[in-house]
């Protein structure tokens, strides 16, 4: 069974943090609203979010960012604290939505609904927990090792998902999804940092002493003619 979702999430955490702490650069991520001839709808995104929530993708992304910031804080406490402040209002649902929009661009509504339904069980949840644990620990996670940690009911649930038409379709487009997540993570990091800096600039200007503000409104003295 493919588990590149988890591997991509783990590998992109450092990239996302680096983007958040770098000077913002204009970034464009293509965002078509049609996939396989099917126009996306709120239900389309909702189904994608349901699948990603079932496999813990948003939580994993959020946890990974927290871990990455903590590790970076050992050698670069200033950058780590800046990242913590910029990401203070960010939670798993923010990452979940970012990922859902990407998955919804590559899979049909019916495929996403099937993935959501077949992943809504303890077996799939446990499987992906093991995948994320291995990814964050920097250990290769092969299917045989993971399967040994599941009971018979969980194995059945995982195999039902893995052998479904929807998961086969997902496996085919996963490389494209992975590349788009890479682009989106960088754009998201830049946007988050830019928003934080804008908020801080507005706060500083709002707290500016009144005498400074009044001086800004004084017309310039015309030069004397000799």
C-alpha positions as CSV (number, residue, x, y, z in Angstrom):
1,X,0.0,0.0,0.0
2,X,1.3,3.4,-0.9
3,X,2.0,5.8,2.0
4,X,3.7,8.7,0.1
5,X,1.2,11.0,1.7
6,X,3.0,10.7,5.0
7,X,6.5,10.8,3.5
8,X,5.7,14.0,1.6
9,X,4.3,15.6,4.7
10,X,7.4,14.8,6.7
11,X,9.8,15.9,4.1
12,X,8.0,19.2,3.4
13,X,8.0,20.5,7.0
14,X,11.5,22.0,6.9
15,X,10.6,23.6,3.5
16,X,7.5,25.1,4.9
17,X,9.3,26.5,7.9
18,X,12.1,27.9,5.7
19,X,9.5,29.6,3.5
20,X,7.8,31.1,6.5
21,X,11.1,32.6,7.8
22,X,12.3,33.9,4.4
23,X,11.6,37.2,2.7
24,X,8.3,36.8,0.8
25,X,8.4,36.2,-2.9
26,X,5.5,36.3,-5.3
27,X,4.3,32.7,-5.8
28,X,1.6,31.5,-8.1
29,X,0.0,28.0,-7.7
30,X,-2.3,27.0,-10.5
31,X,-5.8,26.5,-9.1
32,X,-8.2,25.1,-11.8
33,X,-11.7,24.5,-10.6
34,X,-12.4,21.6,-12.8
35,X,-11.1,18.0,-12.5
36,X,-11.7,15.4,-15.2
37,X,-14.5,17.6,-16.5
38,X,-16.2,17.8,-13.1
39,X,-16.7,21.3,-11.6
40,X,-15.6,21.4,-8.0
41,X,-18.1,22.3,-5.3
42,X,-18.0,22.8,-1.5
43,X,-19.1,19.1,-1.3
44,X,-16.0,18.2,-3.3
45,X,-13.7,19.9,-0.9
46,X,-15.7,18.5,2.0
47,X,-15.2,14.9,0.8
48,X,-11.4,15.5,0.4
49,X,-11.2,17.0,3.9
50,X,-13.1,14.0,5.3
51,X,-10.6,11.5,3.7
52,X,-7.6,13.6,4.9
53,X,-9.1,13.8,8.4
54,X,-9.6,10.1,8.6
55,X,-6.0,9.4,7.8
56,X,-4.8,12.2,10.1
57,X,-3.0,14.2,7.4
58,X,-3.8,17.7,8.9
59,X,-2.8,16.6,12.4
60,X,0.4,15.1,11.1
61,X,1.3,18.3,9.2
62,X,0.6,20.4,12.3
63,X,2.6,18.1,14.6
64,X,5.5,18.0,12.2
65,X,5.7,21.8,12.0
66,X,5.7,22.0,15.8
67,X,8.5,19.4,16.0
68,X,10.5,21.1,13.3
69,X,10.3,24.5,15.0
70,X,11.4,22.9,18.3
71,X,14.4,21.3,16.7
72,X,15.4,24.5,14.9
73,X,15.0,26.4,18.1
74,X,18.0,24.7,19.6
75,X,20.4,26.4,17.2
76,X,18.3,29.3,16.0
77,X,16.0,30.4,18.8
78,X,15.1,33.7,17.3
79,X,13.9,32.2,14.0
80,X,12.0,29.5,15.9
81,X,10.3,32.1,18.1
82,X,9.4,34.2,15.0
83,X,7.9,31.1,13.4
84,X,5.9,30.3,16.5
85,X,4.4,33.8,16.6
86,X,3.6,33.7,12.9
87,X,1.9,30.3,13.2
88,X,0.2,31.0,16.6
89,X,-3.3,30.9,15.0
90,X,-2.6,28.0,12.7
91,X,-4.0,24.6,13.5
92,X,-4.5,21.2,11.8
93,X,-7.7,22.4,10.0
94,X,-5.6,25.0,8.1
95,X,-3.3,22.3,6.8
96,X,-6.2,20.0,6.1
97,X,-7.9,22.6,3.9
98,X,-4.7,23.3,2.0
99,X,-4.3,19.6,1.3
100,X,-8.0,19.1,0.5
101,X,-8.0,21.7,-2.2
102,X,-5.1,19.9,-3.9
103,X,-6.6,16.5,-3.6
104,X,-9.9,17.8,-5.0
105,X,-8.1,19.1,-8.1
106,X,-6.9,15.6,-8.9
107,X,-9.7,13.3,-7.9
108,X,-13.4,13.2,-8.8
109,X,-16.1,13.7,-6.2
110,X,-17.1,10.1,-6.4
111,X,-13.5,8.9,-5.9
112,X,-13.1,11.2,-2.9
113,X,-16.4,10.0,-1.3
114,X,-15.2,6.4,-1.7
115,X,-11.9,7.2,-0.1
116,X,-13.6,9.0,2.7
117,X,-16.0,6.1,3.4
118,X,-13.3,3.4,3.2
119,X,-10.9,5.3,5.4
120,X,-13.4,5.9,8.2
121,X,-12.3,3.1,10.5
122,X,-9.8,2.3,13.2
123,X,-7.6,0.1,11.0
124,X,-6.8,2.8,8.4
125,X,-6.4,5.3,11.3
126,X,-3.9,3.0,13.1
127,X,-2.0,2.3,9.9
128,X,-1.4,5.9,9.1
129,X,-0.5,6.7,12.7
130,X,2.3,4.1,12.3
131,X,3.4,5.6,9.0
132,X,3.6,9.1,10.5
133,X,5.5,7.9,13.5
134,X,8.1,6.2,11.3
135,X,8.4,9.2,9.0
136,X,8.9,11.6,11.9
137,X,11.5,9.3,13.4
138,X,13.4,9.2,10.1
139,X,12.9,5.5,9.8
140,X,11.9,3.7,6.5
141,X,8.4,2.4,6.9
142,X,7.8,-0.7,4.8
143,X,4.4,-2.3,4.5
144,X,5.4,-5.6,6.0
145,X,6.7,-4.0,9.1
146,X,3.6,-1.9,9.4
147,X,1.2,-4.8,8.8
148,X,2.7,-6.9,11.6
149,X,1.5,-4.2,14.0
150,X,-2.2,-4.5,12.9
151,X,-4.7,-7.0,14.1
152,X,-6.9,-9.0,11.7
153,X,-9.8,-6.6,11.6
154,X,-7.4,-3.6,11.0
155,X,-5.6,-5.5,8.2
156,X,-9.0,-6.2,6.5
157,X,-10.0,-2.6,6.7
158,X,-6.6,-1.4,5.3
159,X,-6.7,-3.9,2.5
160,X,-10.3,-2.9,1.5
161,X,-9.1,0.7,1.1
162,X,-5.8,-0.3,-0.7
163,X,-7.6,-2.5,-3.3
164,X,-10.4,0.0,-4.0
165,X,-10.8,1.7,-7.4
166,X,-10.6,5.1,-5.7
167,X,-7.3,4.3,-4.0
168,X,-5.9,2.9,-7.3
169,X,-6.8,6.3,-8.9
170,X,-5.1,8.1,-6.0
171,X,-1.9,6.1,-6.4
172,X,-1.8,7.1,-10.1
173,X,-2.0,10.8,-9.4
174,X,-0.1,10.9,-6.1
175,X,3.2,12.0,-7.7
176,X,1.4,15.1,-9.2
177,X,-0.3,15.7,-5.8
178,X,3.1,15.5,-4.0
179,X,4.6,18.1,-6.4
180,X,1.7,20.4,-5.9
181,X,1.9,20.1,-2.1
182,X,5.5,21.1,-2.4
183,X,4.5,24.3,-4.2
184,X,1.6,25.0,-2.0
185,X,3.6,24.6,1.2
186,X,6.1,27.2,0.1
187,X,3.3,29.6,-1.0
188,X,1.4,29.0,2.2
189,X,4.5,29.7,4.4
190,X,5.2,32.9,2.6
191,X,1.5,34.0,2.9
192,X,1.5,33.2,6.6
193,X,4.7,35.2,7.3
194,X,3.5,38.1,5.2
195,X,0.2,38.2,7.1
196,X,2.0,38.2,10.4
197,X,4.4,41.0,9.4
198,X,1.5,43.1,8.0
199,X,-0.4,42.7,11.3
200,X,2.7,43.8,13.3
201,X,3.2,46.8,11.0
202,X,-0.4,47.8,11.5
203,X,0.0,47.4,15.3
204,X,3.1,49.6,15.3
205,X,1.5,52.3,13.3
206,X,-1.6,52.2,15.5
207,X,0.5,52.6,18.6
208,X,2.6,55.4,17.1
209,X,2.6,58.5,19.5
210,X,0.2,61.2,18.5
211,X,3.0,63.8,18.1
212,X,4.7,61.7,15.5
213,X,1.5,61.3,13.6
214,X,0.8,65.0,13.8
215,X,4.3,65.8,12.4
216,X,3.6,63.5,9.5
217,X,0.6,65.8,8.6
218,X,2.6,69.1,8.8
219,X,3.1,70.5,5.3
220,X,6.7,70.9,4.3
221,X,8.1,74.5,4.7
222,X,8.6,76.1,1.3
223,X,12.1,77.0,0.4
224,X,13.0,80.8,0.7
225,X,13.7,82.7,-2.5
226,X,16.7,84.9,-2.4
